[in-house]
Amino acid sequence: MHGTEHEYEHVVTSQPVNESDRGSEVLRIPTSALPAFPVGPGVVKVSVDGAVRSVLWSPRSNERRSGTLAVGNDVMRSLPASEPVRIGVKGDVFHLLVPCPTA
């Protein structure tokens, strides 16, 4: 994992990434993690392996649905299936805390 949890104001987790998710561009954010994100839809900054990109955030208006973070197909394909992604919040940047690949 990149960084340690104490470096962040909040650490939340995504929904577990399923195979369907890996073929899309969005990371699903559960309702329990929504307080860490902006209330309304918009563009937010996401850091993946130290590279910051601007992505679309949608909190969804239906309380039963997950919010979505459009991190991109390239990022989603690189995420391990069946695992949630930990997200560290620091300032206005959301850091995807993905495990480092093993050699």
C-alpha positions as a Markdown table, in Angstrom:
| # | Residue | x | y | z |
|---|---|---|---|---|
| 1 | Met | 0.0 | 0.0 | 0.0 |
| 2 | His | 1.2 | 3.5 | -0.7 |
| 3 | Gly | 1.4 | 5.7 | 2.4 |
| 4 | Thr | 0.1 | 5.0 | 5.9 |
| 5 | Glu | -3.3 | 5.5 | 7.2 |
| 6 | His | -2.3 | 8.1 | 9.7 |
| 7 | Glu | -1.3 | 10.5 | 6.8 |
| 8 | Tyr | -5.0 | 10.9 | 5.9 |
| 9 | Glu | -7.9 | 12.8 | 7.4 |
| 10 | His | -10.3 | 9.9 | 6.7 |
| 11 | Val | -9.9 | 6.4 | 5.2 |
| 12 | Val | -13.0 | 4.8 | 3.6 |
| 13 | Thr | -13.5 | 1.8 | 1.5 |
| 14 | Ser | -15.2 | 1.3 | -1.8 |
| 15 | Gln | -17.6 | -1.5 | -2.6 |
| 16 | Pro | -15.7 | -4.7 | -3.5 |
| 17 | Val | -14.6 | -4.6 | -7.1 |
| 18 | Asn | -16.4 | -7.2 | -9.1 |
| 19 | Glu | -15.6 | -8.4 | -12.7 |
| 20 | Ser | -18.3 | -6.2 | -14.1 |
| 21 | Asp | -16.7 | -3.2 | -12.3 |
| 22 | Arg | -13.3 | -4.1 | -13.8 |
| 23 | Gly | -14.8 | -3.7 | -17.3 |
| 24 | Ser | -16.2 | -0.2 | -16.5 |
| 25 | Glu | -14.6 | 3.1 | -15.5 |
| 26 | Val | -16.3 | 3.6 | -12.2 |
| 27 | Leu | -15.5 | 2.7 | -8.6 |
| 28 | Arg | -18.6 | 2.2 | -6.5 |
| 29 | Ile | -18.7 | 4.1 | -3.2 |
| 30 | Pro | -21.0 | 2.7 | -0.5 |
| 31 | Thr | -23.5 | 5.0 | 1.4 |
| 32 | Ser | -21.4 | 4.5 | 4.6 |
| 33 | Ala | -18.5 | 6.3 | 2.9 |
| 34 | Leu | -20.4 | 9.1 | 1.3 |
| 35 | Pro | -19.8 | 11.6 | 4.1 |
| 36 | Ala | -16.1 | 11.7 | 3.0 |
| 37 | Phe | -17.1 | 12.9 | -0.4 |
| 38 | Pro | -18.7 | 16.1 | -1.7 |
| 39 | Val | -22.5 | 16.3 | -1.2 |
| 40 | Gly | -23.2 | 17.1 | -4.9 |
| 41 | Pro | -21.9 | 15.8 | -8.2 |
| 42 | Gly | -18.8 | 17.3 | -9.7 |
| 43 | Val | -15.2 | 16.9 | -10.5 |
| 44 | Val | -12.8 | 15.7 | -7.8 |
| 45 | Lys | -9.1 | 15.0 | -7.7 |
| 46 | Val | -8.0 | 11.4 | -7.3 |
| 47 | Ser | -4.4 | 10.2 | -6.8 |
| 48 | Val | -3.4 | 6.8 | -8.2 |
| 49 | Asp | 0.2 | 5.8 | -7.6 |
| 50 | Gly | 1.1 | 9.4 | -7.0 |
| 51 | Ala | -0.4 | 10.7 | -10.3 |
| 52 | Val | -3.3 | 13.1 | -9.7 |
| 53 | Arg | -6.2 | 13.2 | -12.2 |
| 54 | Ser | -9.5 | 15.0 | -12.2 |
| 55 | Val | -12.5 | 12.6 | -12.3 |
| 56 | Leu | -16.3 | 12.8 | -12.2 |
| 57 | Trp | -18.0 | 12.1 | -8.8 |
| 58 | Ser | -21.7 | 11.2 | -8.6 |
| 59 | Pro | -23.2 | 10.8 | -5.1 |
| 60 | Arg | -26.4 | 9.4 | -6.7 |
| 61 | Ser | -29.7 | 10.7 | -5.4 |
| 62 | Asn | -31.2 | 7.4 | -4.4 |
| 63 | Glu | -30.1 | 6.4 | -0.9 |
| 64 | Arg | -30.0 | 2.7 | -1.8 |
| 65 | Arg | -27.4 | 3.1 | -4.6 |
| 66 | Ser | -23.7 | 3.5 | -4.3 |
| 67 | Gly | -22.0 | 6.7 | -5.3 |
| 68 | Thr | -19.6 | 6.5 | -8.3 |
| 69 | Leu | -16.1 | 7.7 | -8.8 |
| 70 | Ala | -15.2 | 7.6 | -12.5 |
| 71 | Val | -11.5 | 6.7 | -12.1 |
| 72 | Gly | -11.1 | 5.3 | -15.7 |
| 73 | Asn | -10.9 | 1.9 | -17.4 |
| 74 | Asp | -7.2 | 1.7 | -17.0 |
| 75 | Val | -7.4 | 2.0 | -13.2 |
| 76 | Met | -10.4 | -0.3 | -12.9 |
| 77 | Arg | -8.6 | -3.0 | -14.9 |
| 78 | Ser | -5.7 | -2.8 | -12.5 |
| 79 | Leu | -7.7 | -3.4 | -9.4 |
| 80 | Pro | -7.9 | -6.8 | -7.8 |
| 81 | Ala | -11.3 | -8.5 | -8.2 |
| 82 | Ser | -13.4 | -9.2 | -5.1 |
| 83 | Glu | -11.5 | -6.6 | -3.0 |
| 84 | Pro | -12.6 | -3.2 | -1.8 |
| 85 | Val | -10.3 | -0.3 | -2.5 |
| 86 | Arg | -9.2 | 1.8 | 0.5 |
| 87 | Ile | -9.4 | 5.5 | -0.2 |
| 88 | Gly | -7.4 | 8.0 | 1.9 |
| 89 | Val | -8.7 | 11.6 | 2.0 |
| 90 | Lys | -6.2 | 14.4 | 2.4 |
| 91 | Gly | -7.3 | 17.9 | 1.7 |
| 92 | Asp | -9.3 | 17.9 | -1.5 |
| 93 | Val | -7.5 | 14.8 | -3.0 |
| 94 | Phe | -8.8 | 11.2 | -2.8 |
| 95 | His | -5.9 | 8.7 | -2.7 |
| 96 | Leu | -6.6 | 5.2 | -3.9 |
| 97 | Leu | -4.6 | 3.0 | -1.5 |
| 98 | Val | -4.1 | 0.0 | -3.7 |
| 99 | Pro | -1.6 | -2.8 | -2.7 |
| 100 | Cys | 1.8 | -2.6 | -4.3 |
| 101 | Pro | 2.4 | -5.4 | -6.8 |
| 102 | Thr | 4.5 | -8.2 | -5.4 |
| 103 | Ala | 7.7 | -9.0 | -7.2 |
